[in-house]
């Protein structure tokens, strides 16, 4: 993907004048416009992963159905995760990085999904 289709999101742009440490992420422009992604990212940064907004998935079927629906989940309350090209990816400063699976990925207590 070329850089013309990528946008740098900054904490100051997401939160305005709130006092959060400046961080930035380079993401595809369509991701930067996705309200679900922005809401989840803001919740991770502001420690807003609360029981009234997120729940632990009951099964892996539920988790992967959620991810296949182009939604963004939270791993260990600090990583924004999506499913891209059939592989899990997590948000880093340079964008989404695909990961190899480990046992921790399959521990449902490490996951939270947004309640609608």
N, C-alpha and C positions, 0 to 999 in steps of 0.2 A: 504494500500500500504506500503510495507516495505521500510526501509531507503535506501536500495541498489539502488532503482529505483528513488531516489530523489537527487537533486543537489542543492547546495547553490550558488545562483547568488549574486555577490557583485557589487556595483556601480563601484568600481575601476576596476573590470574585464570588465564591459560594456563600460567604457569610457576611460580606460587607465590613463593617467596623468592629465586629466582635474580635476579641483578642485570642485568636488561635495561632499557633506557630505556622509560619508560611510553608506550605507544601505545594507541589505541583505534580500533575499527571498529564501525560500526552496520550490522548485517546482519539479514536476516529470521530469525525464531526457528528455522525449520526448517534453515537453513544453519548456525546456531550449534550445532546438535545433530548435524551431519554429521561423523562421525569422519574421513573422508577430507579434508574441508576443514580441520579442526582440525590434523590431522597435517601437511598441506602448509603451512599458515600457520606452525606452530611451526618447521618445517624452514627456511622462508624467514627467519624472525626470528633463529634460532640458527645460521644459515649451515650448515644440515644437508643441503644439496643435494649429496649425494655419489654417486659412481659405483655404489656398492653398493645405493643406494635409488632412483636416478633414471637414466634413459637418454634419449638423444636419439632422437626418433622418426625412422624411416627414410624415411617418405613423409608427404605431407599427408593422405593417406587414413587412415593410422594415427593421426595427430594428431587429426583431426576425428572419427574413430570413437571415440577416447578421450574427447574432450570431449562428444560426443553421448551417451556413456554416463553423463553427469552426474558426471564426474570433474573434478578441478581440476588444471590444469597450471601450470608455472612458466615465466615468460618472463624471460630474462636473469638468472636466479637471484635475482630480487627482487620480481617481481609474481606474485600468485596470479591465475590467469585461468580463466574458465569460459565456457561457451556458453549464452546466455540469449536466448530468442526469436529464434534464428537468427543472433545477432550476438555477437561476442566482447566480454567485459566483464572489467575488472580491478578488484581490490579497492583502494579508497581509504578514508580515514578516515570518509567518509560513506556507505560501502557500495560496491556494484559500479557502475562507470561503463562504459557501452558506448563502444566506440572505433571510429573509422574505420580501415580497413585501410591499412597502409603497406608498403613493401617489406620492412622489418624483420620484420613478422609472418610473411612467407613464407620467411624464412631459417631452415631447420630447426636450424641450430647454435645458435639463440637459445632453443630449447625443451628442456625436460626433462620426462619423465613418470615417474611412480613405477613401480617394478618390483614385481610381485606374486608 
